[in-house]
Amino acid sequence: MPNIRSEYKRLLKSGEIKPDAAQKSAIEALVVLERKIRQSRATWRRLLGIQPRVCGLYLWGPPGRGKSMMMDLFYNNIKKVTRRRVHFHAFMAEVHHNIRLWRESDAKTRRINFGTPGFGRKWGDDPIAPVAKLIADQTQLLCFDELQVTDIADATILSRLFEALFARKVILVATSNRPPDDLYKDGLNREHILPFIAMIKARTQVVEVAGPRDFRMDRLRGAKTWFCPSSDPQAVAGFNVLWSDMKHLMTEMECVLTVNERKIRFARAAGPMLRATFAELCGAANGPADYLAVADRFTTVFIDHVPVLSPANRNEARRFVTLIDALYEAGVRTVILADAEPAQLYPAGDGAFEFERTVSRLEEMRSEDYINRAG
């Protein structure tokens, strides 16, 4: 029967990944966690009260070190436990939704949606306990990709939420680009998140996946990053193949960014990479703060179907300029499927002159020098 270690060895043998000492240490930590979970689920152990302490694992390191891939190996091979793999921001959006639902509901609706605390007890006014019970009843193992706290609303409730979840024996496995002590660094009212950080350090094994190598950069160097025209099946195929190659063994999932209490949803994200259409990014009413959040969250952005622009879609063109400025300044690697080459994207009319700076940046962003600088 396949397990995490055997699957990792299979990937090494097939050449899909290369030997890496830091990855091997992380895999061994995941193997130990898998064993503890399996032991904790053994009926005879539960009957005898022999329960190994199982809380979780926190993998951190720079982008492109294989953290998401290893967590996926763990998630896909773990058995006999209710589990969920979800992007951290999407999870927190659900938590805030359930908190609002609790506060806005009457007693009967609360019982229907959240159940009862049991043994004749009653819920108080605090929504954290019933929300934690709802999560724990549905999921024994939570796997978060890219745990990154940027929202004060999240920071305020994380400590109490996870104290309740750990008390209900929910297991946490998370990947992050930051060590626990750097979560929500310099954030407003950061003292609220400090107990959560202390819990992460005390209740999970913190493993650094060290090393400067970004495996995705190896795939991007020398690759074409501007595909056109979008009507050409060969261009579309090249764009799709590069996405699949860069994504490699990572799982696609929805991503939710919180910007000034507004939620921006993208259907396709994989670790620190985003794939979004021009319509999603520039057709919606997004602004500079939204694009800065995208540039901060992702190291690589694939933009699908950028049309030829004109004064008729001036607003979309203005947003595209702002988006490219944010990605360029942050050094985000950018791959684009467009209807034309950069110089032909805004060929004439009001706004074409101002677009020339964006053309210059787009040309630079497809160069090897920019890709190496971004990496």
N, C-alpha and C positions, 0 to 999 in steps of 0.2 A: 504494500500500500504506500503511495507517495506521501512524503512528509516534507517539511520545510528544508531540512538538510539535503535530502535526496533530490529535491527539485532544484536547489541551488547548484548542486554538483552536476545535474543534467545540463543546466544552462552554461556552466563552465566548460563542460565537455563538448557541447555543441558549438562553442565559440560565440554564443549570443552575448555573454559577458566575459570580462577578463578577470583573472585573479586579483584580489584586493584585500590587504590585511585588515583594514578598518571594516570593510563589509563583512569579512569572515567573523570578526568579533561580534558585530551586530546580529548576524545570522545565529551564532551560538547563543546569544541572549534571547533571541526569539524562540529557539529550540527549547531552552530551559522554561520559558513562559508557557509554551505549548504543553510541555510535560506537566507543569503544575496545574494547568487548567484541566488536563485529562485526568489527573489524580483527584482533583477536587470534585470531578463529576462522577467518580466511582461510587456506586451505591453503598458498598460495604464500608467505605471510608466515611461517608456521610452518617451512616447508622452508628458507627463507633465514635463519631465526633473527631476524627483525625482529618483536619482540614488545613492544608498548606496555605500559607499567607499568599494570596494572589491579588495584586493591585494593578500591575502593568509595566509599561516600558515607554520611555521617551527617547526617541532617536533624533539627534540634532547634528547639523553640519551644513556646509555651504551647498548651494544649488548644484545639481548634477552629480551627486555622490551616490545615487541609487537608493535613497531612503524610501521613496514611494514604491519602487520596485520590490524592495525587501518586505515592506508592510503588506503589499499585495500577495506575495508568496505566503506570508503568514496567514492572511485573511482567507485565501483560497484553500488552504490546507487544514485550517482549524475545524474540528468536528464537535458535534454534540453540545453546542452552545449557541444560544440565540445571539446573533451578531449583526452589526451594522457598520458599514464603511461610508463615511460621509465627510464632506468638506466642513471644516470647523465653522466657517461663517454661515453655512446653510443650517447647521445644527443649532447655532445660537439664534438664528432668525426664527426657527421653530420654537425654541424655548421662550423667546419674547412673545411670540404669538400665543402660546399656551398660558403665559402669565397674564396677558391681557384678557384671554378667554375666562380665566379663573376670576379675575377682578370684576368683569362685566356680567358674570352669570349669577343667577339665584341659586339657592341651596339645592333645588332639585336638579338643575342643569349641571351643577358641579358634581353631584353624585353620578349622573349619567356619564359625564366625560372623564372624571378622574377617579371614580370609585370611592371607597371609604377607607379610613386608616385602620379599620379592624378593631376587634376586642372592645366594641362599644365606645371607642374614643371618637373625638370630633376634630375636624380640621379647624385650625385657627384662621386668622385673617391673612397670614403669610402664605403666598402661593408657592414658595419654593418647595416645601415638603410634598404637596400633592403633585407638582410637576416632576419632581425627582422620582416619585413612586411610579408615575405614568411611564417615564423613560425606563426605569428599572424593570417594570413588568413586561416591557416589550423587548428589551435588549440587555443581555448580560455582558457583552463585549462591545465597546465603542472604539472604532478605529478612525482617528482624525488625521487627514493629510494636511500639511501646511498649517499647523497651529500657530496663529499669529494674532495677537490681540491689539486692535487699533481703535476700538470703540469704547467709550467710557461706560456706556450702558452694559456692555459685556463685562468689562473689568469690575463693575460694581457688584454683579451677582455671581461671578464665577466661584468665589471662595465658598459661599454658602451652598451653591448648587452642588459642587463636587464633594463637599463634606457630606451632604445627604446621599449622593450617589455612591461614594466609597462605603458609607455606612450600610448601604444595601448591596454591597459586594459587586458593584459594577466594575469591570476591568477596563482600563484605559490603555490604548496603544496609540501613540501620536508621533508624527514627524514634524520637525520645525527647522527653520534656518537659524534659529537663535537658541542659546542655552536658556534654561529656565529663568535664571536671574536677569536676563535681558528682555523678558516678556513685558510689553507695554512700557518699555523704557522711556523715561521722561514724559510719560502720559499724565494727563490731568487727574488729580486725586489718585495717584498710583498706589497709595497706601491700602486702597481697597483690594488690590490684587495680590498683595504680599502673602496673605495666608494661603492663597491658591498655589503660589510659587513654592511655599514651604511644604505644602501637601504633595506637589509633584516630586520634590526632592526626597521626601520622606517615604512616600508610598509607591513610587515607581522606580525602576532602575533607569538611571539616566546614562545613555551611551552616546558618546561622540563619534560620529562617522567622519573622521578627520581626513585632511588631504586637500590639496588645491585643485585636483583634477575634476573638471566638469565633463562627464561622459557625453552629454549632448553636444558640447562644443566640437568633439571629435567628429560627430556626424555632420555638423553644420559647416565646418571649415572646408572651403573648396566647393560647397554646394551652391546651386543657383537659388537666389532668394526672391527674385522678381519673376513672376510667371504671367505671360500675356500672349494673346488676348484670352479673356475668360470663356469665349465661345470656342476656343480650340481644345478639343478633347485631350490633346497631348499636354497642354499647359495645365489643365485641370488634373490630369493624372499625375504630373510631376509634383504639383502642389500637395495632392493627397498622399503621395508616396513619401514626401519629405515629412509631412505631419506624422504619418505612421512610424517612420523611421526614428524621428525625434521622440515621439511618445514611447516607442519601444514597448516595454513591459508594463507601463503605467496604465491605470484604469481611468477612463474618462468619466467625469461627473459634473453635475451642475455646480456653479460657483456663485456665491452671493457676496457682493461688496456693500458695505454700509458707508454712505457718505452723507454727513450732516443729517443723520437719522432717516435717510432715504435708502431703500434697497435697490441695487442694480443686479440683475440676474443674467448670467451667461450660461448657456446650456452645455458648453463643451470646454472643460478645463482638465488638464492632466498635470498634477504636481504644480510646478511653477510656470506652466505654459498655458496660454489661452488661445482658443480658436474661436473667432467671432466674425460675423458678416459685417460688411460696411453698414448695412441697414441697422444692425444692432448697436453699433458703436456711434454712428453719425446720423442715422435717420431718427433716432430717439432724441429727446430733449436733454442731452448730456452737456455738461459744461467743464470748465477747466479743472475743478476739484475732482470730478469723476475721472477724468483722464489721468490726473496725478495719482489717484488711487489705483488705477489700472497699472500705471508705470511702476508704482511702488510694490504692488502685489506680484507682478509677473516678470520673469527674466526674458521670456520669449513670447511674442504675440504674432499669431497668424491671422491675417485679415483677408476675408473671402469676398470676392466680387466687388472690387472698387470700380465704380463706373466712370466714364468720361463726364467731367463736370462743366457747368456753365452757369451764367447768371440765373437760369431757371431753377437751379437747386443751390443757390448761394448759401443758404443756411447750413446745408449738409457739407458744402465745401469749406465753410468757415470752421465747422466742428472738426473736419478732417485735418485742417491746418493746425488746430489746437492740439489734437491727438498726436500728430506727428511731432510737434514741438515737445510734448511731454515725454514721448517715448525716446526721442533723440537725446534730450537733456539727461534722462535717466540711464542712457546707454542700453536700452532694451533692444534685444535682437528682434528684428521684424521681418516677416516673410509675407509677401503680398501676391494675391491673384487679382489682376486688374484687366480692364478692357483695353488698356494702352500702356505704352512706356511712360515714365514720369513726366517727360517734357510735353507729352500729348494729352495729359489728363485734364488740363484746363486750357484748351488751345486758344480761345479768343473771348472777348467780351469783358464787361465790368468785373474786376476781380482777378483777371488773368495775370496782370503785372504783379500783384501782391502774392500770387501763388508761386512765383519764380523762386522765392526763398525755400519754399517747401520742396520744389523740384530738386534744388541743390541738396537739401538734406536727405531726400529719398535716394538720390544717386550715391551720396556718401554712405548711407545706411546699408546699401547692398555691396559695399566694398569689403575686401578682406581686412583692411586696416580697421574699419569700424567694428567688424565682427570680433576681431582680436581684442580691440579696446573694450567692447561690451563684455567680453568673457572675462 
